[in-house]
Amino acid sequence: MTWSHFTHDADIGLRGKGRTKAQAYEEIAMALTAAVTDVSQVRPRKGIRVHCTAPSDEVLLVDWLNALIYEMAVRKMLFCDFDVTLHDGELSAKITGEGVNRDRHQPAVEVKGATFTALNVQHTTDEWVVECVVDV
Amino acid sequence: MDTSSFDQLDANRWRIPPNGVMRAAAIIFADRNLIQDMDEKVREQICNVCRLPGIVGDALVMPDAHWGYGFPIGGVAAFDADAGGVISAGGVGFDISCGIRLLRTGLPYQSIEQVQKALADSLARSIPAGVGSTGAIRLSESEMDGMLLGGGRWAVSQGYGYAQDLERIEEQGCQAHADPTAVSARARRRQQDEMGTLGSGNHYLEVQRVSELFDEATAKVFGLAEDETVISIHCGSRGLGHQIGTEFLREMAISAADLGIDLPDRELACAPIHSDLGQRYIGAMRAGINCALANRQILTHLTRQVFSDFFPNTALEVVYDVSHNTCREEPHSINGETRNLYVHRKGATSAFGPGSTNVPLVFRKVGQPVIIGGSMGTSSYILAGTEQAETLSYSSACHGAGRAMSRHQALKKWSGRQIQDELAGKHIMIRSPSTRGIAEEAPGAYKDVTGVVDCAEHAGLARKVCRLRPMICIKG
């Protein structure tokens, strides 16, 4: 299981990989947090639940990232732990993190939204790869 | 970018002829250096824009263009509602009505130098900036509706500024026909504590010196003089605009097929202007524009409060306020016929020339101020709109330097502390809650703004009036 970033001129490309699709969605969520701060600095202090439904895996990926962006924005939180369950176009997750601490987190950018650019949900022979560009 | 299939029209214009699926040609405004460095994705994205229904004339790319989502950043395209034209959430962007407001202080730059550190610290304390920051203003539902309808006018009515400020703001500070009912509860919630906040990323508040005049007469009309101090505020519609963009992008992408639109790229999500979805987006986007205008008005008020502590007898006057992520309904002359068009400007500013009724009376003889933001270590420029821009670009021009490298690359190359120290050596004080954010916004991560501005001038999009050099930069 891994996450990474890929290059996009002004914005940031996120990638998550996992043995299962749910794990890949969890990993890309970590990539989202890493776009803002050093994930090792975020502590799992408070958990909340997120739920999304969408007509396709790709739209569900956009919805998942946008749900996280929304919770980050309105709760002023950063998240470091993600427990995702996928079932028939529905995503349920428990996400855990803490309030933004500007001294410790040194948050670099605010993420505005997940785009449909370079959007990808792919199953290779041995893993799932999910990708999305977020606007910052 | 590979230009082998382009027609070079002159030193600063390249034409991509329409192929079978393109309904229009694309024109790229760039000199040879700029176009060579432009990402291939810019060509791909503007060619996709040319495929959208109801496009009128050419799709345009400004000299600072780079790879965006849907439209390239620096993309301009106009659509006729009565010819099946569309409105595109991806053609406006998430940060609806992101723009720059310029204030003049009348103070010589030496006055700032005497208090530079204290002023920088005070601005950093008083201007909410960066991730996790909040403003002091909380709006009730009815107050939120008032703000979404009234924009800058609402802010002035609440005591944030003066009526004369509104005379020097696009649309006189209020975008007409906004529809607050089209703005969701989630978008409102996202804005609940973000009124009067700067944001992060490339947003900033800069105290700048007018370091060079190119056109003294026009500068005088704008109220600008060499070696005086001005303030630029670059930000947009905050969480409310981001959420409007998020929701309508999704709805338009999913609904496109049902609306009979074959999207070449999902990110070009759009809807016919004459459709329920199109009208709802237009109403919500206009409310987003008003949110941005109100936000910049409140930030102006906060800036005035700080300056009054240091310079009690100084009035900060608005020079102009220009948005660069919008779609506006405007009359334009097409082959001698005046048509109302929906002009998308994504990372592009309006640049109306002398005589245009879109220009406030005070500037009408010389054209509107075109505000072009640079990076925190280089320069910004003030230009004036030209008459030629009406035929060249629907009276549009570039909006900034444009990024030359990704944030990831910048972070690998520089540290925030290093950038801060280097700029301090040039007497530019940076204040930011995030050193990583400073590294990602390093001046070297941007194109040479002077090259971009020179190209815009040589192409006839706008003409140079003066150059601004940063002294203090508050970053999110």
Boltz contact constraints between the chains, C-beta under 6 A:
constraints:
  - contact:
      token1: [A, 5]
      token2: [B, 408]
      max_distance: 6.0
  - contact:
      token1: [A, 7]
      token2: [B, 406]
      max_distance: 6.0
  - contact:
      token1: [A, 7]
      token2: [B, 408]
      max_distance: 6.0
  - contact:
      token1: [A, 9]
      token2: [B, 39]
      max_distance: 6.0
  - contact:
      token1: [A, 9]
      token2: [B, 66]
      max_distance: 6.0
  - contact:
      token1: [A, 9]
      token2: [B, 67]
      max_distance: 6.0
  - contact:
      token1: [A, 9]
      token2: [B, 403]
      max_distance: 6.0
  - contact:
      token1: [A, 10]
      token2: [B, 403]
      max_distance: 6.0
  - contact:
      token1: [A, 66]
      token2: [B, 246]
      max_distance: 6.0
  - contact:
      token1: [A, 73]
      token2: [B, 190]
      max_distance: 6.0
  - contact:
      token1: [A, 73]
      token2: [B, 239]
      max_distance: 6.0
  - contact:
      token1: [A, 74]
      token2: [B, 189]
      max_distance: 6.0
  - contact:
      token1: [A, 74]
      token2: [B, 190]
      max_distance: 6.0
  - contact:
      token1: [A, 76]
      token2: [B, 132]
      max_distance: 6.0
  - contact:
      token1: [A, 100]
      token2: [B, 131]
      max_distance: 6.0
  - contact:
      token1: [A, 100]
      token2: [B, 132]
      max_distance: 6.0
  - contact:
      token1: [A, 102]
      token2: [B, 132]
      max_distance: 6.0
  - contact:
      token1: [A, 102]
      token2: [B, 433]
      max_distance: 6.0
  - contact:
      token1: [A, 106]
      token2: [B, 434]
      max_distance: 6.0
  - contact:
      token1: [A, 106]
      token2: [B, 436]
      max_distance: 6.0
  - contact:
      token1: [A, 107]
      token2: [B, 131]
      max_distance: 6.0
  - contact:
      token1: [A, 107]
      token2: [B, 434]
      max_distance: 6.0
  - contact:
      token1: [A, 108]
      token2: [B, 434]
      max_distance: 6.0
  - contact:
      token1: [A, 108]
      token2: [B, 436]
      max_distance: 6.0
  - contact:
      token1: [A, 108]
      token2: [B, 437]
      max_distance: 6.0
  - contact:
      token1: [A, 108]
      token2: [B, 440]
      max_distance: 6.0
  - contact:
      token1: [A, 109]
      token2: [B, 200]
      max_distance: 6.0
  - contact:
      token1: [A, 109]
      token2: [B, 201]
      max_distance: 6.0
  - contact:
      token1: [A, 110]
      token2: [B, 131]
      max_distance: 6.0
  - contact:
      token1: [A, 110]
      token2: [B, 200]
      max_distance: 6.0
  - contact:
      token1: [A, 112]
      token2: [B, 94]
      max_distance: 6.0
  - contact:
      token1: [A, 112]
      token2: [B, 242]
      max_distance: 6.0
  - contact:
      token1: [A, 113]
      token2: [B, 94]
      max_distance: 6.0
  - contact:
      token1: [A, 113]
      token2: [B, 242]
      max_distance: 6.0
  - contact:
      token1: [A, 113]
      token2: [B, 245]
      max_distance: 6.0
  - contact:
      token1: [A, 113]
      token2: [B, 246]
      max_distance: 6.0
  - contact:
      token1: [A, 115]
      token2: [B, 69]
      max_distance: 6.0
  - contact:
      token1: [A, 115]
      token2: [B, 267]
      max_distance: 6.0
  - contact:
      token1: [A, 116]
      token2: [B, 253]
      max_distance: 6.0
  - contact:
      token1: [A, 116]
      token2: [B, 266]
      max_distance: 6.0
  - contact:
      token1: [A, 116]
      token2: [B, 267]
      max_distance: 6.0
  - contact:
      token1: [A, 117]
      token2: [B, 69]
      max_distance: 6.0
  - contact:
      token1: [A, 117]
      token2: [B, 267]
      max_distance: 6.0
  - contact:
      token1: [A, 135]
      token2: [B, 94]
      max_distance: 6.0
  - contact:
      token1: [A, 136]
      token2: [B, 201]
      max_distance: 6.0
